[in-house]
């Protein structure tokens, strides 16, 4: 299923900024684009290697052999041969080459060279350090819905000169048809992504990537830093799990075919290896873990609304809380990944590594709605939002979380993970996305500190503030009072997190952009949290 079956006008779908891209400038549609169409990107850094990405469509529309060069200097005075590969329509003309034999902790410039001698834009990347490491910084992103606004968080991070790595925790794009989420009235003008339908087939997913990756700020950050990326649900369909998704209905075909298409396009378009999960060693400072918690092993999450249809919903919830909710067979990661992660945590600690940083798509911290939430809903809020809060309040009143799609729906799996971390003696830092808001949790298991969780606000996707009519400061204070693990939250601003690791402490800054409705890269730190090594709770 070729891209040219779903061509679209750049001016309507991508905005005028797309014409600055090599290859796009001479063509009216992505189907006709030739050359290096989407700049460059890098990912999967190690101490001696890094994965380099581009997309190249030859003039003949057939396959092409590309090579990549690296250099420690911008003028490529002493280029290093990074490797070659053949690309073509079977992989949407994308190319991923892992360059090896590199120096640890070193910044490199890189570029791709086409068969006709044409060159891609130059990107910059950096290998991971080896041995003693004084400091390491990572910018952490999630939930970037193009139609809701500009990617100012990406632009701001690209302007910071001391960031070593970009991490994206999922919802890199959204699968909905234009006008669904957000509505056309909520959408920022000129930022309605292609195609003009919900993503179901391989061509659909490829086009959505092509549309997002034409954004100049996203391109700039990809070209500035190596990325570690993992999918959450919207890279396939909302609230996805191993066997389906909330946003997949029987009339949309076989779920396995849709899931396979989403995974294929993701692996084509993103600077990521085909390994579903992986570990990364940041010198002697930290071990970072990329996980998969959506499509390969996740058990179907409980559905809160299905528990509320009887004559006595409260009694039904109490029975559920004491029985099915505790099912040890329910898992976020699957037993294979659980065992791998437990083993790798022990291995990292045994090696004397100060920090174990685990990336999850969704929040682990226990979160319930306070009784005051009944007064937060705006009178004109959609019926779905009102029903969601009503159900969440009832669940919270019996000691259940209000969200079963995150780790709140999998308490036995949560216990297993935290016990494994405690048994290993890990200095555990979790990085989480999905919720669109900023959160800081002290995680505990059996009354003992188990680690901290820093959960990030969306790049553009709106959070709790979009459905309530209450002062955000009041909302945050009520949530903190109602949840012992929750130490801070922000329910109204967009941006990204900046994690700084040193041998003695981990600090997380929540960086809030001034706006997503206008394109401007201005932002400021709105909150910081610190955990000292050996404490497993915030200072």
CORNORGI-V820772 format. One line per field, one symbol per residue. phi: phi as a letter, one per 30 degrees, with the letter a starting at -180 (. if undefined). psi: psi as a letter, one per 20 degrees, with the letter a starting at -180 (. if undefined). Layout:
BEGIN
phi = ???
psi = ???
END
This chain:
BEGIN
phi = .deddbdbddddcciddddddejddcbdbddcdbiddbhbabahdbdbaaccbabbcdedicdaccbbcbadcddhdbdcdckbacbaddbhidbbbcdcicddhbdbcbacbdedjdcdedcbbadddbiebdabbbccbahcceddlddddddddddddcdcacbcckhdbbdddejcbdddddddeibcddddaddbcedddddddedddddddddddddcbdccbbdccddbaehdbeclaecbcedcjdddddddddddddddccdbddddbacbcchccacccccbbbccbddeddcdddcccddbddddddddecbddcedddbdcidddedddddddddddddiddbccccbdbdcedbbddedddcddddcdeeddddddedddddddcicddbcdcdddbddddedddddddddidccbccbbidiccbbbcdbbhiceblcbcccdddbddceddcbbbdeddddddddddbeddcaabcbbclacbcccbecaccbccccddacdbdaccaadcabbbbdeichadd
psi = oqhiilqqpghhhirhhhiipphhhjqiqhhiprbohkbrrqalqahjrqppqrpporhijarqpqqqqqqiqhjkhmqpoirqrprahikkkqpopoprkrqqkppqqqqqprhjiqqrqprqrpqqrpbpphqppppprrmnoghiaqlhgggghhipijphqpppjrlhrqiqqpignrrhhiqppjkoqqrlrqpgrghggghgghggiiphhggghhihqqqpqqqchiifqplqahjaqhlprhijapghggghgggghghgiqmqriphqrqpombjgqpppprokgihipqpqqoghiijiahmhghghggghiehhjoiipqhiqhghgggggghggggghijphqopppqhrqhpppqpqhihhjhpqhjqqhggghgggghggghijjqrioiiaihimhhhgggghgggghikqnpoppqbhiirpqpqopqpkjqpirqpopqqqghpqbhhijqmqphhgggghgghiohhphqqpkiqrcrqopoprhhqppppoopqhqiiqoplprqphqqqqpqpigkqq.
END
